[in-house]
Amino acid sequence: MGSTTSPSFSAVFPTSTSSLHFPVASNSISHTLTALHKSAHSTHNRLVSIYRDAEFVGRIASMLNLPLIANERCGSWYIPPERKAGSAYFKSTDGHFGEWAFSKRRLNQHVLGIIGKNEGCIIIDSTRQGKSMPDALSKTIPIWCAIINRALFEHHPIAQEFLTPTGVVGESEYAQIKARLDEFLEDVKALQLNLSSLRTVLKKPLRPAWITPETDPSDCRLSDATSEFYPVVCCTASRRSSDSGSSSTYIQGAGDDSESWSYGLTSTVFWRHHHELLDAEEGELPGLIQTFMNSEKDRFKIEDLVLITPMKNMYIGNLAAVVQARDFDVVIVCTEVKLDIIEAGKEQLKGKILDLKCGSGKLGSRALRAKLPDVPAFMMALTSGLKCPKILFACSTGNDLAVGVALVVLCLFVDDNSDYITSHLFGEGSHGLQAPSPMQTHLGQRYKL
């Protein structure tokens, strides 16, 4: 992975009770364990754990010669950007016991293109202490494979399979999920997808297989894959840790819930500067991360923006794109990270930038729901009289919350002819988000978001 020496864990946890800091008059064992846990789960130890797990992922990719797909958001931490073929969005909640589902919101059709082109794929994810693999890999993806197979290859023998990892999904749970597959298939048929087009992408069925750091990769049984099926290898990046407590510096699933420990660092920036970050002391990391995140503006290129077709003047980008603020009529930013580039953008636009301050990831998505009502009034005030305003939507990665805000604007402010509209959607004095018509709701599906 480009490094000649393996990074070491930081021994930042206390070695004696005298070096611990406790609340006043509270010398309890509970507080002692909390202090030890916090020290062992430092940002430095997380980054080292991620790096070592990524080395395992790299070995699997080289051995199987298949492209790596990150199951977002956690998976991207374990894949250097130059080796990442794409992203997937399989949620563990769709595999939770009793909540099994084939998500009609997260079809992951784009993953089929990667699979068909490369004769299979490896999907990377991880999970925290207590489980050998995330539910997304053990159940959500197997359900997805089974339904895609039944929809596209109804009469193929493999299409009737439903496979789950041995020892992870029990017989009772397996039977309950299998009994619901026909129901999930009917839901997919109701979507009226272009199945003929999908069959030009996939020529044969999918078959899931599983790899963890504890398993033998040969168990994937890929020898007949090229002739019989496309392998969808579900790879858990982190080794199972039975004790992530005070004595352990390795953190299973270290990349999970990164907003709680990363100081705003993204997986892309981590891999760009991983040597410096892994060599830094824990106390140096917050300032170093801030420096690297601010330096992203120097790497920005105008072609990095994604044009929302068929619109001519709506773009999605990451935070670095905000340096181009002066080129836009409106900029909507979704982040709570205070960066120089955002402050500079606010100065350039003189009030034409809306910073929703909603963070990123799971917490950010919850905050976004509360912030969305601010968007229509802001758009109305700034775009009144403009036939085709130039708009930028930005978030930390350029493929997270900014996409959701862009979809809201498309549904509320763009008609079926891709013309920008405002007057008939809101009454005078309206400041709230109104329910879009069915026509406007379907509009978002036409855009490459």
VENGINOR-V746103 format. One record per residue. N is the residue number from 0. RES is the residue in one letter. PHI is phi in whole degrees, 0 to 359 (* if undefined). PSI is psi in radians with two decimals (999 if undefined). D_CENTER is the distance of its C-alpha to the mean C-alpha in Angstrom with 2 decimals. Layout:
# VENGINOR-V746103
N_RES_PHI_PSI_D_CENTER + N_RES_PHI_PSI_D_CENTER
This chain:
# VENGINOR-V746103
0_M_*_0.41_22.33 + 1_G_90_0.05_24.82 + 2_S_242_2.40_26.24 + 3_T_273_-0.34_29.73 + 4_T_236_2.53_29.46 + 5_S_278_2.32_27.06 + 6_P_294_2.63_25.73 + 7_S_250_2.70_27.28 + 8_F_287_2.64_26.21 + 9_S_269_2.12_27.62 + 10_A_278_1.18_30.42 + 11_V_269_-0.15_29.85 + 12_F_282_2.63_30.78 + 13_P_296_2.63_34.40 + 14_T_251_-0.08_37.16 + 15_S_208_2.74_39.72 + 16_T_295_-0.45_40.00 + 17_S_291_-0.36_41.75 + 18_S_268_-0.02_38.67 + 19_L_275_2.63_36.55 + 20_H_247_2.14_36.29 + 21_F_242_2.72_36.79 + 22_P_301_2.74_37.26 + 23_V_303_2.30_40.94 + 24_A_57_0.61_43.04 + 25_S_222_1.35_40.18 + 26_N_263_0.70_40.59 + 27_S_278_2.77_39.05 + 28_I_298_-0.62_37.36 + 29_S_302_-0.80_34.35 + 30_H_291_-0.58_33.89 + 31_T_297_-0.83_34.54 + 32_L_296_-0.65_31.78 + 33_T_296_-0.74_29.35 + 34_A_295_-0.72_30.33 + 35_L_295_-0.75_30.01 + 36_H_298_-0.77_26.57 + 37_K_297_-0.70_25.30 + 38_S_293_-0.78_26.93 + 39_A_293_-0.53_25.60 + 40_H_264_0.68_22.00 + 41_S_291_2.82_22.29 + 42_T_299_-0.69_19.65 + 43_H_300_-0.81_21.72 + 44_N_294_-0.55_21.76 + 45_R_295_-0.80_18.01 + 46_L_295_-0.68_17.70 + 47_V_294_-0.72_20.54 + 48_S_298_-0.75_19.10 + 49_I_299_-0.80_15.85 + 50_Y_298_-0.76_18.18 + 51_R_292_-0.67_20.41 + 52_D_294_-0.62_17.85 + 53_A_295_-0.54_16.60 + 54_E_298_-0.71_20.27 + 55_F_298_-0.78_20.36 + 56_V_301_-0.75_17.43 + 57_G_298_-0.69_19.39 + 58_R_295_-0.71_22.54 + 59_I_295_-0.75_21.20 + 60_A_298_-0.72_19.95 + 61_S_291_-0.67_23.40 + 62_M_291_-0.75_25.28 + 63_L_271_-0.29_23.81 + 64_N_55_0.84_23.44 + 65_L_233_2.66_20.36 + 66_P_289_2.61_17.24 + 67_L_265_2.26_14.07 + 68_I_240_2.24_10.85 + 69_A_272_2.19_7.64 + 70_N_278_1.89_6.25 + 71_E_287_2.59_2.55 + 72_R_263_-0.34_2.70 + 73_C_298_-0.71_6.33 + 74_G_301_-0.55_7.30 + 75_S_295_-0.43_7.23 + 76_W_294_-0.42_9.80 + 77_Y_260_0.10_12.11 + 78_I_231_2.03_12.47 + 79_P_302_2.43_14.59 + 80_P_307_-0.61_13.60 + 81_E_291_-0.27_16.93 + 82_R_256_-0.04_16.23 + 83_K_272_2.07_12.83 + 84_A_274_-0.33_13.78 + 85_G_170_-3.07_10.65 + 86_S_236_2.62_7.23 + 87_A_233_2.85_7.44 + 88_Y_225_1.25_6.58 + 89_F_257_2.05_9.24 + 90_K_269_2.38_9.73 + 91_S_297_-0.51_12.24 + 92_T_298_-0.47_14.17 + 93_D_284_-0.10_15.30 + 94_G_244_0.03_16.91 + 95_H_295_2.61_18.52 + 96_F_304_2.21_22.30 + 97_G_80_-0.15_23.98 + 98_E_246_0.31_20.83 + 99_W_303_2.42_20.17 + 100_A_201_2.65_18.98 + 101_F_258_1.92_18.10 + 102_S_288_2.15_15.75 + 103_K_279_-0.20_17.44 + 104_R_271_-0.48_14.63 + 105_R_239_1.31_12.05 + 106_L_285_-0.45_14.53 + 107_N_56_0.69_12.46 + 108_Q_297_-0.53_15.72 + 109_H_296_-0.48_14.47 + 110_V_294_-0.56_13.90 + 111_L_299_-0.64_17.62 + 112_G_296_-0.71_18.65 + 113_I_294_-0.72_17.24 + 114_I_296_-0.84_18.92 + 115_G_297_-0.65_22.12 + 116_K_286_-0.53_22.46 + 117_N_246_0.16_21.97 + 118_E_62_0.58_23.60 + 119_G_132_-3.07_20.58 + 120_C_198_2.94_17.32 + 121_I_239_2.13_15.72 + 122_I_257_2.16_12.35 + 123_I_257_2.31_11.21 + 124_D_206_3.09_10.13 + 125_S_206_2.98_12.20 + 126_T_212_2.77_13.88 + 127_R_280_3.11_16.26 + 128_Q_307_2.46_20.04 + 129_G_112_-0.29_21.95 + 130_K_227_2.65_20.24 + 131_S_277_-0.45_20.38 + 132_M_203_2.69_17.11 + 133_P_288_2.68_14.40 + 134_D_300_-0.47_15.46 + 135_A_300_-0.66_12.60 + 136_L_276_-0.63_14.45 + 137_S_277_-0.44_17.91 + 138_K_226_-0.79_18.13 + 139_T_298_-0.84_15.38 + 140_I_292_-0.72_15.35 + 141_P_303_-0.69_19.17 + 142_I_297_-0.78_19.65 + 143_W_301_-0.82_17.71 + 144_C_299_-0.77_19.85 + 145_A_297_-0.73_22.97 + 146_I_287_-0.72_22.62 + 147_I_301_-0.77_21.83 + 148_N_298_-0.80_24.87 + 149_R_291_-0.55_27.12 + 150_A_285_-0.63_26.33 + 151_L_261_-0.53_26.96 + 152_F_229_1.06_29.42 + 153_E_307_-0.66_31.37 + 154_H_259_0.09_34.35 + 155_H_279_2.37_32.81 + 156_P_305_-0.73_33.50 + 157_I_293_-0.46_30.03 + 158_A_297_-0.37_28.58 + 159_Q_269_-0.03_30.12 + 160_E_288_2.64_28.48 + 161_F_220_1.89_26.04 + 162_L_249_2.43_24.96 + 163_T_225_2.79_23.29 + 164_P_290_2.29_23.47 + 165_T_298_2.35_26.93 + 166_G_85_-0.10_27.31 + 167_V_251_-0.79_23.93 + 168_V_255_2.09_24.54 + 169_G_288_2.86_28.10 + 170_E_299_-0.71_30.64 + 171_S_294_-0.80_30.81 + 172_E_295_-0.72_27.11 + 173_Y_304_-0.83_27.04 + 174_A_296_-0.67_30.01 + 175_Q_292_-0.70_28.58 + 176_I_293_-0.81_25.39 + 177_K_301_-0.61_27.55 + 178_A_293_-0.31_29.86 + 179_R_259_-0.03_27.20 + 180_L_298_-0.68_26.06 + 181_D_297_-0.65_28.77 + 182_E_296_-0.77_27.61 + 183_F_297_-0.68_24.04 + 184_L_297_-0.71_25.66 + 185_E_296_-0.64_27.77 + 186_D_299_-0.71_24.82 + 187_V_292_-0.74_23.40 + 188_K_300_-0.59_26.90 + 189_A_293_-0.35_27.14 + 190_L_285_-0.28_24.35 + 191_Q_55_0.87_26.80 + 192_L_291_2.74_24.38 + 193_N_279_1.47_26.07 + 194_L_292_-0.57_26.50 + 195_S_298_-0.70_29.01 + 196_S_294_-0.70_26.57 + 197_L_294_-0.56_24.01 + 198_R_290_-0.35_26.93 + 199_T_284_-0.33_27.50 + 200_V_272_-0.79_24.07 + 201_L_253_2.20_24.46 + 202_K_260_-0.20_27.98 + 203_K_207_2.94_27.69 + 204_P_290_2.95_25.78 + 205_L_262_2.60_22.70 + 206_R_220_2.10_23.23 + 207_P_284_2.61_20.71 + 208_A_218_2.86_21.62 + 209_W_227_2.41_20.41 + 210_I_225_2.35_20.57 + 211_T_230_2.94_20.32 + 212_P_299_-0.28_22.11 + 213_E_264_-0.14_25.02 + 214_T_258_2.85_25.58 + 215_D_273_2.06_27.61 + 216_P_304_-0.44_25.60 + 217_S_292_-0.28_28.69 + 218_D_292_-0.19_28.05 + 219_C_292_-0.31_25.54 + 220_R_52_1.05_28.67 + 221_L_262_0.09_27.49 + 222_S_299_-0.61_31.04 + 223_D_257_0.29_31.61 + 224_A_297_-0.73_28.14 + 225_T_296_-0.49_29.21 + 226_S_263_-0.48_32.00 + 227_E_255_-0.64_30.81 + 228_F_198_2.94_27.06 + 229_Y_265_2.16_23.67 + 230_P_283_2.32_22.10 + 231_V_247_1.65_18.51 + 232_V_275_2.04_18.26 + 233_C_266_1.84_15.96 + 234_C_253_2.06_15.90 + 235_T_275_2.07_15.46 + 236_A_287_-0.61_15.30 + 237_S_263_2.45_17.17 + 238_R_285_2.63_20.78 + 239_R_288_2.29_21.94 + 240_S_245_2.07_23.62 + 241_S_282_-0.35_26.41 + 242_D_218_1.75_27.08 + 243_S_259_0.55_24.55 + 244_G_273_-2.58_27.30 + 245_S_295_-0.45_29.62 + 246_S_269_-0.02_30.70 + 247_S_248_2.32_27.35 + 248_T_256_-0.24_25.47 + 249_Y_281_2.38_22.91 + 250_I_241_1.96_19.84 + 251_Q_293_2.34_18.21 + 252_G_63_0.66_14.42 + 253_A_300_-0.46_14.73 + 254_G_280_-0.12_11.12 + 255_D_287_2.55_10.32 + 256_D_49_0.89_10.51 + 257_S_296_-0.41_10.82 + 258_E_297_-0.32_12.05 + 259_S_274_-0.17_15.10 + 260_W_220_-0.18_16.27 + 261_S_271_-0.13_14.96 + 262_Y_58_0.52_17.32 + 263_G_89_-0.04_14.78 + 264_L_295_2.40_14.08 + 265_T_256_2.83_10.97 + 266_S_298_-0.65_10.30 + 267_T_297_-0.78_12.08 + 268_V_290_-0.60_14.94 + 269_F_302_-0.85_15.25 + 270_W_290_-0.49_16.00 + 271_R_290_-0.52_18.24 + 272_H_233_0.49_20.27 + 273_H_295_-0.55_19.79 + 274_H_299_-0.84_23.56 + 275_E_293_-0.70_24.49 + 276_L_292_-0.70_21.90 + 277_L_288_-0.46_22.93 + 278_D_276_-0.23_26.57 + 279_A_281_2.68_26.41 + 280_E_282_2.77_27.79 + 281_E_305_-0.76_25.79 + 282_G_293_-0.34_27.74 + 283_E_275_-0.31_27.02 + 284_L_296_-0.79_23.23 + 285_P_305_-0.83_22.71 + 286_G_292_-0.67_25.02 + 287_L_294_-0.74_23.81 + 288_I_297_-0.75_20.16 + 289_Q_300_-0.71_21.51 + 290_T_297_-0.79_23.62 + 291_F_294_-0.68_20.93 + 292_M_293_-0.68_18.66 + 293_N_292_-0.54_21.84 + 294_S_287_-0.17_22.78 + 295_E_298_-0.45_19.85 + 296_K_298_-0.48_22.16 + 297_D_284_-0.26_24.47 + 298_R_262_-0.09_22.03 + 299_F_290_2.39_21.30 + 300_K_234_2.50_22.79 + 301_I_301_-0.52_23.47 + 302_E_286_-0.17_22.27 + 303_D_289_-0.33_18.72 + 304_L_292_2.53_18.65 + 305_V_256_2.05_17.55 + 306_L_282_2.26_20.46 + 307_I_277_1.72_19.92 + 308_T_279_2.59_22.59 + 309_P_270_0.27_25.31 + 310_M_294_2.75_25.43 + 311_K_255_-0.29_27.10 + 312_N_222_0.47_26.05 + 313_M_240_2.23_22.54 + 314_Y_228_2.68_19.80 + 315_I_239_2.40_16.16 + 316_G_205_3.05_15.43 + 317_N_273_-3.08_14.08 + 318_L_298_-0.49_16.42 + 319_A_298_-0.45_18.72 + 320_A_294_-0.33_19.68 + 321_V_295_-0.31_21.48 + 322_V_295_-0.31_24.30 + 323_Q_266_0.34_25.28 + 324_A_306_-0.65_25.76 + 325_R_296_-0.30_29.45 + 326_D_274_-0.01_28.81 + 327_F_240_2.65_27.30 + 328_D_281_-0.57_29.04 + 329_V_218_2.40_26.10 + 330_V_230_2.23_22.91 + 331_I_243_2.10_20.41 + 332_V_248_2.38_18.13 + 333_C_243_1.56_15.40 + 334_T_194_2.68_15.48 + 335_E_250_0.04_17.74 + 336_V_282_2.20_18.00 + 337_K_276_1.91_21.55 + 338_L_237_2.61_21.77 + 339_D_300_-0.61_24.93 + 340_I_294_-0.57_23.44 + 341_I_288_-0.75_22.73 + 342_E_298_-0.67_26.20 + 343_A_294_-0.66_27.71 + 344_G_295_-0.70_26.13 + 345_K_298_-0.67_27.61 + 346_E_293_-0.71_30.93 + 347_Q_293_-0.69_30.87 + 348_L_272_-0.25_30.09 + 349_K_52_0.97_32.52 + 350_G_95_-0.05_30.85 + 351_K_266_0.23_28.90 + 352_I_244_2.32_25.51 + 353_L_249_1.98_23.74 + 354_D_260_1.86_21.52 + 355_L_285_-0.29_19.84 + 356_K_50_0.91_19.05 + 357_C_246_0.23_16.27 + 358_G_71_-2.68_14.02 + 359_S_216_2.96_10.24 + 360_G_67_-2.63_7.79 + 361_K_297_-0.80_9.93 + 362_L_295_-0.66_13.13 + 363_G_294_-0.67_12.48 + 364_S_293_-0.61_11.92 + 365_R_292_-0.74_15.15 + 366_A_295_-0.60_16.91 + 367_L_299_-0.64_16.11 + 368_R_302_-0.65_18.11 + 369_A_283_-0.44_21.04 + 370_K_271_-0.38_20.81 + 371_L_304_-0.64_20.71 + 372_P_301_-0.31_24.51 + 373_D_283_-0.34_25.09 + 374_V_290_-0.87_23.75 + 375_P_301_-0.79_26.58 + 376_A_296_-0.69_29.42 + 377_F_297_-0.78_28.04 + 378_M_297_-0.75_27.66 + 379_M_299_-0.75_31.13 + 380_A_293_-0.61_32.77 + 381_L_265_-0.37_31.56 + 382_T_251_0.03_31.69 + 383_S_302_2.18_34.95 + 384_G_90_-0.18_37.23 + 385_L_268_2.15_34.67 + 386_K_287_-0.64_34.60 + 387_C_215_1.29_31.45 + 388_P_294_2.55_29.64 + 389_K_268_2.10_27.20 + 390_I_235_2.41_23.92 + 391_L_239_2.29_20.85 + 392_F_249_2.21_17.60 + 393_A_225_2.51_15.64 + 394_C_214_-3.10_12.81 + 395_S_304_-0.75_11.62 + 396_T_256_-0.35_9.44 + 397_G_85_0.01_11.08 + 398_N_222_0.45_8.33 + 399_D_239_-1.92_7.39 + 400_L_294_-0.51_10.59 + 401_A_300_-0.57_12.97 + 402_V_294_-0.72_12.37 + 403_G_296_-0.74_13.42 + 404_V_294_-0.69_16.41 + 405_A_299_-0.71_17.37 + 406_L_295_-0.68_17.56 + 407_V_299_-0.80_19.78 + 408_V_295_-0.70_22.03 + 409_L_299_-0.77_22.34 + 410_C_292_-0.58_23.36 + 411_L_265_-0.41_25.81 + 412_F_237_0.07_27.25 + 413_V_231_2.33_27.38 + 414_D_266_-3.05_29.76 + 415_D_292_-0.25_30.02 + 416_N_263_0.19_31.72 + 417_S_64_0.48_28.85 + 418_D_263_2.47_31.17 + 419_Y_282_2.28_30.17 + 420_I_226_2.71_31.93 + 421_T_217_-0.78_32.45 + 422_S_299_-0.70_35.91 + 423_H_271_-0.01_35.91 + 424_L_272_-0.53_32.61 + 425_F_229_2.44_33.70 + 426_G_281_2.90_37.07 + 427_E_299_2.31_38.80 + 428_G_83_0.05_37.55 + 429_S_286_2.39_34.34 + 430_H_230_0.09_31.50 + 431_G_248_2.85_29.14 + 432_L_283_2.14_26.47 + 433_Q_262_2.71_28.42 + 434_A_289_2.22_27.49 + 435_P_286_2.74_27.12 + 436_S_290_2.85_29.44 + 437_P_304_-0.65_28.38 + 438_M_297_-0.75_28.82 + 439_Q_290_-0.61_26.48 + 440_T_298_-0.73_23.84 + 441_H_286_-0.27_23.91 + 442_L_299_-0.68_23.84 + 443_G_301_-0.46_20.10 + 444_Q_290_-0.29_19.93 + 445_R_274_-0.16_22.03 + 446_Y_258_2.57_19.73 + 447_K_276_1.36_17.33 + 448_L_257_999_14.22
